[in-house]
Amino acid sequence: MYEYNDFDEALVRERVAQFRQQVGRRIDGSLTEDEFKPLRLMNGLYLQLHAYMLRVAIPYGTLNSRQMRQLAMIADRWDKGYGHFTTRQNIQYNWPRLADVPDMLDALADVGMHAIQTSGNTVRNVTADHFAGAAAGEVFDPRPVAELLRQWSTDHPEFQYLPRKFKLAVIGTEADRAVIRAHDIGLQMVRNAAGALGVRVFVGGGLGRTPLLGLVTREFLPLADLLPYVEAVLSVYNMAGRRDNKYKARIKITLREQGEAALIAQIEDRFAELRDSYGGADRALLAEIAEHFLPPQFKSAPVEAHDAAYAADPVFRSWADTNLSAHRHPDYAIVQISLKKPGATPGDASSAQMRVMADLAERYGHDELRVSHAQNVVLPHVHRGDLPAVHAALKQAGLATANIGLVSDIIACPGMDYCALATARSIPVAQAIATRFEELDLEHEIGPMQIKISGCINACGHHHVGHIGILGLDRAGVENYQITLGGDASETAAIGERAGPGFAYDQIVPAIERLIRAYLDLRDGPGESFIAAFRRLGPAPFKSALYPAERTRDAA
């Protein structure tokens, strides 16, 4: 993985020193909150309902054990002993004191981390496939590209005050585990018919109050042209994007208002101007960065311990069937650690749990961890012979829940428990759904299921692309939860459609239960997933399950 050089170290330390002075001026009253706001946002500091919140960047979701232990230390020393992993592969601390934030940032800098551009109208943390470098069928490890984009965009003078925030994601496989079509720019590493490496470019995706999937602007862009093309997109957006209305300021709106052909023509014109401007420096830098992402030295060892545990221990077998994914090396597996134990807050990990994950990465995982956009943590390289020991340690730490990709593996934003923008609670709904289906013991019978919950229209919980999406809104001072059906966050991405009227807080869990029981009755055998059944049958039978009173009234 990438390690800071002297330039990175100096840049981050200088930013921390600047912010320490700014915090001091806010505390002594020299700066008002309005004056302080743009300064704190440049350093990942938000003012939430009850306290400040610090959002720390984890570029493309990659951590080592030293960094994870430092995150645990920060949680203990300056917060309440836990951190919250987010859908942009970041971590948030919900309870820091303003006076302590500069010390937190200094502690992050000690391990090559920072909070720069995790907020504000700039290029946000670049995300990537959390299986990068380990996934079977990968064309190219996308993390060097993500690191190139991170370095290029950090403090870029032209793009610090964009019309609105700007998000990029990169993958290297056909399988999309980063929801690239829901990003302002999504990049997919591909090879053309001649075997040359390049990228398929999607532009104009995003969720929020106007959910849209990105459009393909280039089926194949040579890798050598990547940075000037991305700069062209941002440059055109910076000039053409609206600044009069923040709800219409994202590039997805600009693309639709100006027309696809017109905006793409502007991008191509700007790209032609920029194409040769780097003089090959970007390609040389990418080659240098790629040296930091060489595969680990995979070990040769027996795998019999895994086979014996799988045959003898049903708990281990359930975990292995659910939480392990195929690795490019036949003797290895990708381990997904669920932070979604039923009843827990999705995405939260205690400092003790962080240390356990760090220890496992160091001992068994070639010192690598990943944060997934689904708010879980991944050990990307674990030898199959070590899996029983890893499972035993996770079980002792409360981290061995066998539910990856199932009903209780819910993405949920912080909602009204923390967020100043939220209009309804998200966390208690996620907890209640997970607990209910644990009681019913139906998760494994149901199979793959993406439930995503947002506490407001900003859609930080990605509800639009959930097989079942839940959006919490305020209706005359009362929480009301709308359900969308048929969304998809994978390579067959789709925006869900609203099912009908919303449900009260105490009605939403029974409604989800009716919906899923209907699916179990309607599916064409256990092999047909919810999303496949929905696409085959359409929304009508599922709406009937959600609104049985209307079905009865129509029949009468």
Steps between C-alpha positions, in 0.01 A plus 500: 500500500604860449712666769546874540812657354662817635272722294185330633628525856582870469164583338296326767703641791465850360124458473479379859701799623278739308186341639638506855526879470151524352351291782674722756349809337154342503531409869616849602222661296717655230306297243122466494346163417407629154862605440632173643265273304685496163831451682381202702330340200831509313630279781212254527336655807120522508264645761232239561194488724682448830869554435766545238570202274840431343502303175835334429602400148587138429599534133353216292422327830853367561658482848785320668507370857691801635240738360209297636659496845544876482130538414423293810727716714333818374158353580607428856690819570282765335163340431273239662692184417362426155503616139242489223604367157315668215381430146796696361747271675576767761474494878314757709543600863172636634600659832831691481558824691597784271815570700614139449456482122848634410655235726286234327623623162861491619449143620361409158798660328729280711372198304458662157133595529300823486150649468564723197216522245262275691254788484438819305441572131811326376615159381413264785676184613552279194342159557578162343406134500573365848622174338758689292821306449337181624194447281488221247459628146652841568627681189720737699527596867305830510674635811801654318253694285307605811825613665597696189164676510538567873841660460393704198179629657633580849509879538465538122465879469234487228272252673478611863176697450297294258125561460446194722686201642647262243541124543710248307519121518719244323463125443708241315248222439170439323341461843428843644557516875542881508171615339693694235185607312380693807808725490577827327774308321518121504799322349518134402834351398461309171705364211414556136506239224874549459561440871591861579409625846253784537188616681128512430383840623161572656405863568203659672385245755374584846222433747335758728177675404564435127634145471668430164742241370814613323524497122783344304697787347791281386477125442877480490734775609871409484646493848760755391218753445327446834613806695451760223153356430397513867636854519298590190178372661564695819609812315183508287282429803671772702408754233157367402366372832236706677586699810161665545329188637693235695229243426570537128874544521625142447640401163208262445268803476744693282516205263122479469440876479760562231432175320726199479640579157577863582678431829694205362614719210628759750684226689660372180606851398658563838661156494660581164652811658631309803601170344869575460532750784643254753792405279493143629547599866167340594599171336836500677329571831246221444783255431674612817179467703431154360824377659334552840219260409687185402329177613610360837729200521237228523608211717488130422343308785248220557128588485379192690412704811233684301364179350480328837328794669258532210401135531476490880375843613162623370560850642827532312338352189218756506750784540723364223208459259377853566798722582777360279554587134720347232857626485718515189736252674336158546644449850371836626163653582363852541350538848216747550457601864143600575443815705127422489434271793120512549413770751827688447545831316594424138859601432606557861810330641632533852864580563549145631354359179725724291802362683386142441464570128845663498653199674339259252621704203853503637511132587293342223420763237829635360436816705210624288144600586232655286186695583210416270234744381255262669646610838686177570872421526691260276814290541586465131774236522452212748644153445228236520697308761476802733125550466399295810732710718370822346142393555566407863652842572216681324244297691657593832489870401135490387603538135409160355139565403433292187283749312699667223257583220196384698200682648679626811803626305325836471657824381367784715597863538531646853154657463339725756699347785802701383452691175378861495351449152302184577122504518450150645684228687696238304700305756205377710318385186803304384540347846133404518498336156818303573372389840163393360647279228745350747198403712329349194821311403427571132814681382673210330174377348439846353848519350663808343317816600607865493305717744619861515362774727532878478379746762441779249480576130879543475514119479824437691364150566475433123133402529439562128724206406378254761295197398283644774564864573362689799488880510410671826320834468322749722125525441355778715739419782452121475752253360381341178689231310469455125597169339666464161528169318729359235813708551836341438851609601688246288616490138130473402434828679144631523312773686215361709142612446281633777248240611230734631406691816743501788476317831512625858801412713317214673371365167819480298638171638169311454481641146849369418407163647186480283704591196767237558249228587324577173830456317553159661155396377545646152855399410573225252687282746779577750740590220305807389614811684270783604625731224460225239145430617416870496627536144306193389171585669503879507395712800128411518513190725748666734288812529203279582696352788596844626147642480261210575213736593510653151499152346190411702328827406574448129359146518181629660 
